[in-house]
Amino acid sequence: MSTAAQNTTELQALMDGLGQAAQGCREQLAQADAASREQALLAAAAQIRGRAAEILSANALDMQQARERGLSGAMLDRLLLDAKRVESMACGLEAIAALPDVLGTVSAQWSRPNGLLIQRVRVPLGVIGIIYESRPNVTADAGALCLKSGNPVILRGGSESRRSSAAIHACLVQGLEQAGLPAAAIQLVPTTDRAAVGIMLASMTRYINVIVPRGGRSLVERVQAEARVPVIGHLEGICHVYVDRDADLTMARDILLNAKLRRTGICGSAETLLVDGAAADRLLAPLVLALLDAGCEVRGDAATQQVDARVKPATEEDWRTEYLDAVISVRLVDGVDAAAEHIARYGSAHTESIVTANQATADHFLARVDSAIVLHNASTQFADGGEFGMGAEIGISTDRFHARGPVGVEQLTSYKYVVRGNGQVRPG
């Protein structure tokens, strides 16, 4: 056997072992009581706090290697952990632990004329495979959400965050063990070999029930093309802020700067500003100058270029680009319907915001724009499971089936029908 073939065989055996372990604890985790799952999450949060120095040390090594590899500023921001972000991870686990338990809840019930009582009951999805890039906090968020929803999970983080993810994963395992739950409930793929991703997508259908990708367009497109199990994911976040003729300028400026610049590397960051042409004289220049003065590169249409020599010409490709950086495209549009048409043509159905004091215009925008999240007078950076009161989220789904928007605990469950009778038989 050649070395390459031997390596492939060994990697397949490694991945099969993860899948078998996950399936092996599936029933135990689904039947575990809510108190045990909550205890595991709280213990993991305590571990993260107690081992913060270890996590930060691992992250420093990842950051050093990432800089040497020439990763972009946006990717470095996603990878970076500091004391505040580590504490945020611990708080996120506690917030997930505090969420109501959805397993076993009855979402609907009704009786039939023959006396049958039919209930729709929440159950776990099964073994979930999560493939993600850069952000090591996803290890904590994803592991915790899957545990809370009773799903064993196999995590495959990016090679750039391997040390950070391993340190965080160790805390999750400690939490499981302290609560008497199987360590295999949350597993981390222990290799950076890219072939492991292909195996998860195509060769583990016996073990993995759902795949969730979280990363750039190339990763998600690959997952959607190669996966042989259902996928919950989104391609990218080309998010828009539309400033209407009836917008308050101060509010619009505050929302825009936050939506674009609070964190440029997240999928809820605004990538395009649309300004109502009917109020261009009042709105366009102040908004564009605010962006430029804040250090944001502006690429605009002809009208926007007239505002300031620093504005660069926008190309057709700019309207379709997720920059994940301090760059934004700007265009004048002819009112709310033209804004909606631009979003439908160029957007990714992720998150869009309208800024206006006109409630009728806002209602029209919210009804017409078919994105997973639509907001009125609020920043697109609220596209986050934690901000929705969901504790955290694995990602923002732009799918139109099963889960849409933030994918939290409830979205990681399915349901079964429980039918109760007292001897009924169906007539011939």
C-alpha positions as CSV (number, residue, x, y, z in Angstrom):
1,M,0.0,0.0,0.0
2,S,1.4,3.4,-0.9
3,T,2.0,6.1,1.7
4,A,-0.9,8.2,0.4
5,A,-3.3,5.3,0.4
6,Q,-2.2,4.4,3.9
7,N,-2.7,7.9,5.1
8,T,-6.2,8.0,3.5
9,T,-7.1,4.7,5.2
10,E,-5.9,5.9,8.5
11,L,-7.8,9.2,8.2
12,Q,-11.0,7.4,7.2
13,A,-10.6,5.1,10.3
14,L,-10.0,8.2,12.5
15,M,-13.2,9.9,11.2
16,D,-15.2,6.7,11.4
17,G,-14.2,6.4,15.1
18,L,-15.5,9.9,15.8
19,G,-18.8,9.0,14.0
20,Q,-19.2,5.7,15.8
21,A,-18.6,7.4,19.2
22,A,-21.1,10.2,18.4
23,Q,-23.8,7.7,17.3
24,G,-22.9,5.5,20.3
25,C,-23.9,8.3,22.7
26,R,-26.8,9.7,20.7
27,E,-29.6,8.0,22.7
28,Q,-28.0,8.7,26.0
29,L,-27.7,12.4,25.3
30,A,-31.2,12.6,23.9
31,Q,-32.6,10.9,27.1
32,A,-30.4,13.0,29.5
33,D,-32.4,15.2,31.7
34,A,-32.3,19.0,31.3
35,A,-30.5,19.4,34.7
36,S,-27.6,17.3,33.5
37,R,-27.2,19.2,30.3
38,E,-27.4,22.5,32.2
39,Q,-24.9,21.3,34.7
40,A,-22.4,20.4,32.0
41,L,-22.7,23.8,30.4
42,L,-22.2,25.7,33.7
43,A,-19.2,23.5,34.5
44,A,-17.7,24.2,31.1
45,A,-18.2,27.9,31.6
46,A,-16.3,27.7,34.9
47,Q,-13.5,25.7,33.2
48,I,-13.2,28.4,30.5
49,R,-12.8,31.1,33.2
50,G,-10.4,29.0,35.2
51,R,-8.3,28.2,32.1
52,A,-8.4,31.6,30.4
53,A,-4.7,32.0,30.5
54,E,-4.2,28.6,28.8
55,I,-6.8,29.6,26.1
56,L,-5.1,33.0,25.5
57,S,-1.7,31.4,25.3
58,A,-2.9,28.9,22.7
59,N,-4.6,31.8,20.8
60,A,-1.4,33.8,20.8
61,L,0.4,31.0,19.0
62,D,-2.5,30.7,16.5
63,M,-2.3,34.5,15.9
64,Q,1.5,34.4,15.4
65,Q,1.2,31.6,12.8
66,A,-1.8,33.4,11.1
67,R,0.2,36.6,10.7
68,E,3.2,34.6,9.3
69,R,0.7,33.1,6.7
70,G,-0.5,36.6,5.8
71,L,-4.1,36.2,6.8
72,S,-6.2,39.3,6.2
73,G,-7.1,41.8,8.9
74,A,-10.7,40.6,8.9
75,M,-9.6,37.0,9.4
76,L,-7.2,38.0,12.1
77,D,-10.0,39.8,13.9
78,R,-12.1,36.7,13.7
79,L,-9.3,34.6,15.1
80,L,-8.3,36.9,18.0
81,L,-9.2,36.1,21.5
82,D,-8.7,38.5,24.5
83,A,-9.9,38.5,28.0
84,K,-13.2,40.1,27.1
85,R,-13.9,37.6,24.4
86,V,-13.0,34.6,26.6
87,E,-15.4,36.0,29.3
88,S,-18.0,36.4,26.6
89,M,-17.7,32.7,25.7
90,A,-18.2,31.7,29.3
91,C,-21.2,34.1,29.6
92,G,-22.6,32.6,26.4
93,L,-22.5,29.1,27.8
94,E,-24.3,30.3,30.9
95,A,-26.9,32.0,28.8
96,I,-27.5,28.8,26.8
97,A,-27.7,26.8,30.0
98,A,-30.4,29.2,31.3
99,L,-32.6,28.9,28.1
100,P,-35.8,26.9,28.5
101,D,-35.4,23.2,27.6
102,V,-37.1,22.5,24.3
103,L,-36.7,18.7,24.2
104,G,-39.9,16.9,24.8
105,T,-42.0,20.1,24.6
106,V,-45.4,19.8,22.8
107,S,-45.5,22.4,20.1
108,A,-49.0,21.5,19.0
109,Q,-51.7,19.0,19.9
110,W,-55.3,18.3,18.8
111,S,-57.9,15.6,19.1
112,R,-59.6,13.6,16.3
113,P,-63.3,12.7,16.2
114,N,-62.4,9.1,16.9
115,G,-60.8,10.1,20.2
116,L,-57.1,10.0,19.2
117,L,-54.9,12.7,20.8
118,I,-52.1,13.8,18.4
119,Q,-49.1,15.8,19.7
120,R,-46.1,17.3,17.9
121,V,-43.1,16.8,20.2
122,R,-39.6,18.3,19.9
123,V,-36.7,15.9,19.5
124,P,-33.0,16.2,18.6
125,L,-31.9,16.3,15.0
126,G,-29.2,13.6,15.6
127,V,-25.5,13.8,15.1
128,I,-24.5,17.2,13.7
129,G,-21.2,17.9,11.9
130,I,-20.1,21.5,12.1
131,I,-17.3,22.8,9.8
132,Y,-16.1,26.3,10.5
133,E,-13.2,28.7,9.9
134,S,-11.1,31.1,12.0
135,R,-13.4,32.0,14.9
136,P,-12.5,29.8,17.9
137,N,-15.5,30.9,19.9
138,V,-17.6,28.9,17.5
139,T,-16.2,25.8,19.3
140,A,-17.8,26.9,22.5
141,D,-21.1,28.2,20.9
142,A,-21.6,25.3,18.6
143,G,-20.7,22.7,21.2
144,A,-23.0,24.3,23.8
145,L,-26.0,24.7,21.5
146,C,-25.8,21.1,20.3
147,L,-25.5,19.8,23.9
148,K,-28.5,21.9,25.0
149,S,-30.5,20.5,22.1
150,G,-29.5,16.9,22.8
151,N,-27.4,16.5,19.7
152,P,-23.9,14.9,19.6
153,V,-21.6,17.1,17.5
154,I,-18.4,16.6,15.6
155,L,-16.6,19.9,15.3
156,R,-14.1,20.6,12.5
157,G,-12.5,24.0,13.1
158,G,-10.1,25.8,10.8
159,S,-6.4,24.9,10.9
160,E,-5.6,28.5,11.8
161,S,-7.5,28.2,15.1
162,R,-6.5,24.6,16.0
163,R,-4.7,25.4,19.2
164,S,-7.4,27.8,20.5
165,S,-10.2,25.4,19.6
166,A,-8.5,22.5,21.3
167,A,-8.1,24.5,24.5
168,I,-11.7,25.5,24.5
169,H,-12.9,22.0,23.6
170,A,-11.0,20.6,26.6
171,C,-13.1,22.8,28.8
172,L,-16.3,21.5,27.2
173,V,-15.2,17.9,27.7
174,Q,-14.5,18.6,31.4
175,G,-18.0,20.0,31.7
176,L,-19.5,16.9,30.2
177,E,-17.5,14.6,32.5
178,Q,-18.4,16.6,35.6
179,A,-22.1,16.2,34.7
180,G,-21.8,12.5,34.1
181,L,-22.4,12.9,30.4
182,P,-20.3,11.1,27.7
183,A,-17.3,13.0,26.5
184,A,-18.1,11.9,22.9
185,A,-21.1,14.2,23.0
186,I,-18.8,17.0,21.8
187,Q,-15.9,15.9,19.7
188,L,-13.2,17.9,17.9
189,V,-11.6,16.5,14.7
190,P,-8.0,16.2,15.8
191,T,-6.3,16.7,12.5
192,T,-5.9,19.7,10.2
193,D,-5.8,17.5,7.1
194,R,-8.2,19.1,4.6
195,A,-9.3,15.6,3.5
196,A,-11.2,15.3,6.8
197,V,-13.7,17.8,5.5
198,G,-14.4,15.7,2.4
199,I,-14.9,12.6,4.5
200,M,-17.4,14.4,6.8
201,L,-19.4,15.5,3.7
202,A,-19.4,12.3,1.7
203,S,-18.3,9.3,3.6
204,M,-20.0,9.6,7.0
205,T,-23.6,9.4,6.1
206,R,-23.9,6.4,8.5
207,Y,-23.1,8.7,11.4
208,I,-23.8,12.4,10.6
209,N,-27.4,13.5,10.1
210,V,-26.9,17.2,9.4
211,I,-24.0,19.4,8.3
212,V,-23.6,23.1,9.3
213,P,-20.9,25.1,7.6
214,R,-19.8,28.4,9.0
215,G,-17.2,30.3,7.0
216,G,-16.5,32.0,3.7
217,R,-18.2,31.5,0.4
218,S,-15.8,28.9,-0.9
219,L,-16.3,26.7,2.2
220,V,-20.1,26.9,2.1
221,E,-20.3,26.3,-1.7
222,R,-18.1,23.2,-1.3
223,V,-20.3,21.9,1.5
224,Q,-23.5,22.5,-0.4
225,A,-22.0,20.8,-3.5
226,E,-20.4,17.8,-1.8
227,A,-22.6,17.0,1.2
228,R,-24.7,13.8,1.1
229,V,-26.7,14.8,4.1
230,P,-28.9,17.9,4.7
231,V,-27.1,21.2,5.1
232,I,-28.0,24.3,7.2
233,G,-26.0,27.2,6.0
234,H,-25.6,30.5,4.3
235,L,-23.3,31.6,1.5
236,E,-22.4,35.1,2.7
237,G,-23.7,38.2,4.4
238,I,-24.2,41.0,1.8
239,C,-26.2,43.2,4.1
240,H,-27.7,46.5,3.3
241,V,-28.7,49.7,5.1
242,Y,-31.3,51.8,3.2
243,V,-31.7,55.4,4.4
244,D,-35.1,56.7,3.4
245,R,-36.1,60.3,2.6
246,D,-37.9,60.4,6.0
247,A,-34.9,59.3,8.0
248,D,-33.5,61.3,10.9
249,L,-29.9,62.1,9.9
250,T,-28.3,61.7,13.3
251,M,-30.0,58.3,13.7
252,A,-29.1,57.2,10.2
253,R,-25.4,58.2,10.8
254,D,-25.2,56.3,14.1
255,I,-26.8,53.2,12.7
256,L,-24.7,53.2,9.6
257,L,-21.4,53.6,11.4
258,N,-22.3,50.8,13.8
259,A,-23.6,48.5,11.1
260,K,-20.4,48.9,9.0
261,L,-17.6,49.5,11.5
262,R,-18.4,48.0,14.9
263,R,-16.9,44.7,13.6
264,T,-16.3,44.5,9.9
265,G,-15.4,40.8,9.9
266,I,-18.8,39.4,10.9
267,C,-21.6,38.3,8.5
268,G,-24.0,41.0,9.9
269,S,-21.7,43.9,8.9
270,A,-23.3,46.2,6.3
271,E,-21.6,46.0,2.9
272,T,-23.9,48.4,0.9
273,L,-25.5,51.8,1.8
274,L,-28.5,52.7,-0.3
275,V,-29.7,56.4,0.0
276,D,-33.1,57.7,-1.2
277,G,-32.4,60.0,-4.1
278,A,-35.3,62.2,-3.1
279,A,-33.3,63.3,0.0
280,A,-29.8,63.1,-1.5
281,D,-29.0,66.8,-0.8
282,R,-29.7,66.3,2.9
283,L,-28.4,62.8,3.5
284,L,-25.8,61.6,1.0
285,A,-22.8,63.9,1.8
286,P,-23.1,63.7,5.6
287,L,-23.3,59.9,5.6
288,V,-20.5,59.4,3.1
289,L,-18.2,61.9,4.9
290,A,-18.9,60.2,8.2
291,L,-17.8,56.9,6.7
292,L,-14.7,58.4,5.2
293,D,-13.7,60.2,8.3
294,A,-14.1,57.0,10.4
295,G,-11.5,55.3,8.1
296,C,-13.9,53.4,5.9
297,E,-13.2,53.1,2.2
298,V,-16.2,54.2,0.1
299,R,-16.9,52.9,-3.4
300,G,-19.8,54.8,-4.9
301,D,-21.9,55.5,-8.0
302,A,-21.5,58.7,-9.9
303,A,-23.5,60.8,-7.4
304,T,-21.5,59.5,-4.5
305,Q,-18.2,60.2,-6.2
306,Q,-19.2,63.9,-6.4
307,V,-19.3,64.1,-2.6
308,D,-15.5,63.7,-2.0
309,A,-12.4,63.0,-4.0
310,R,-11.7,60.0,-1.7
311,V,-14.7,58.1,-3.0
312,K,-13.6,55.4,-5.4
313,P,-15.8,54.3,-8.4
314,A,-18.0,51.3,-7.7
315,T,-18.0,48.5,-10.2
316,E,-20.8,46.1,-10.9
317,E,-18.9,43.5,-8.8
318,D,-18.9,45.8,-5.7
319,W,-22.7,45.5,-5.3
320,R,-22.2,41.7,-5.0
321,T,-19.2,41.8,-2.7
322,E,-19.0,40.8,1.0
323,Y,-15.9,42.9,2.0
324,L,-15.6,41.8,5.6
325,D,-13.4,44.9,5.9
326,A,-13.7,48.6,6.3
327,V,-15.0,49.0,2.8
328,I,-18.6,49.9,1.7
329,S,-20.4,50.5,-1.6
330,V,-22.8,53.4,-1.8
331,R,-25.6,54.1,-4.3
332,L,-28.5,56.4,-4.7
333,V,-31.9,54.7,-5.4
334,D,-35.3,56.0,-6.3
335,G,-37.2,55.3,-3.1
336,V,-38.0,52.2,-1.1
337,D,-39.1,50.0,-4.0
338,A,-35.9,50.6,-5.9
339,A,-34.0,49.8,-2.7
340,A,-35.9,46.5,-2.4
341,E,-35.2,45.7,-6.0
342,H,-31.4,46.4,-5.5
343,I,-31.4,44.1,-2.5
344,A,-33.3,41.3,-4.4
345,R,-30.8,41.5,-7.3
346,Y,-27.5,41.8,-5.4
347,G,-28.1,40.7,-1.8
348,S,-27.6,37.3,-0.2
349,A,-31.0,37.2,1.7
350,H,-29.1,37.7,5.0
351,T,-29.9,41.0,6.9
352,E,-31.2,44.4,5.7
353,S,-32.1,47.5,7.6
354,I,-34.3,50.6,6.7
355,V,-33.9,53.9,8.5
356,T,-37.0,56.0,8.4
357,A,-39.5,57.9,10.5
358,N,-42.3,56.9,8.2
359,Q,-44.0,53.8,9.6
360,A,-45.8,53.0,6.4
361,T,-42.6,53.0,4.4
362,A,-40.9,50.9,7.0
363,D,-43.8,48.4,7.0
364,H,-43.6,48.2,3.2
365,F,-39.9,47.5,3.3
366,L,-40.2,44.9,6.0
367,A,-42.9,43.1,4.1
368,R,-41.3,43.3,0.6
369,V,-37.7,42.5,1.4
370,D,-37.3,38.7,1.5
371,S,-34.2,38.3,3.7
372,A,-33.8,36.1,6.8
373,I,-33.6,39.3,9.0
374,V,-35.1,42.7,8.3
375,L,-34.8,45.6,10.7
376,H,-36.3,49.1,11.1
377,N,-34.2,51.8,12.7
378,A,-31.6,49.4,14.0
379,S,-28.1,48.2,13.1
380,T,-27.5,45.1,11.0
381,Q,-25.0,44.0,13.6
382,F,-27.9,42.8,15.7
383,A,-28.0,39.8,13.4
384,D,-26.8,37.6,16.2
385,G,-28.4,34.8,18.2
386,G,-27.2,36.3,21.5
387,E,-28.8,39.6,20.6
388,F,-32.1,37.8,19.7
389,G,-32.2,36.3,23.2
390,M,-31.2,32.8,21.9
391,G,-28.1,32.6,24.0
392,A,-25.9,32.1,20.9
393,E,-26.2,30.8,17.4
394,I,-24.3,28.5,15.1
395,G,-24.8,30.8,12.2
396,I,-27.4,32.9,10.3
397,S,-29.2,30.6,7.9
398,T,-30.4,32.0,4.6
399,D,-32.1,28.8,3.7
400,R,-35.8,28.7,3.2
401,F,-36.5,25.4,4.8
402,H,-36.2,24.0,8.3
403,A,-34.2,26.9,9.8
404,R,-33.9,30.5,8.7
405,G,-32.1,33.4,10.5
406,P,-30.2,32.7,13.7
407,V,-29.7,28.9,14.2
408,G,-30.1,28.3,17.9
409,V,-31.3,25.6,20.2
410,E,-34.8,25.3,18.8
411,Q,-33.5,25.3,15.2
412,L,-31.3,22.3,16.1
413,T,-34.4,20.1,16.9
414,S,-37.0,18.3,14.8
415,Y,-40.2,16.8,15.9
416,K,-42.1,13.6,16.0
417,Y,-45.8,12.8,16.3
418,V,-47.0,11.1,19.5
419,V,-50.5,9.6,19.1
420,R,-52.4,8.4,22.1
421,G,-55.5,6.2,21.8
422,N,-57.7,3.9,23.9
423,G,-58.1,0.9,21.5
424,Q,-59.0,2.6,18.2
425,V,-58.6,0.7,15.0
426,R,-59.0,2.1,11.5
427,P,-62.2,1.0,9.7
428,G,-61.8,-1.1,6.5
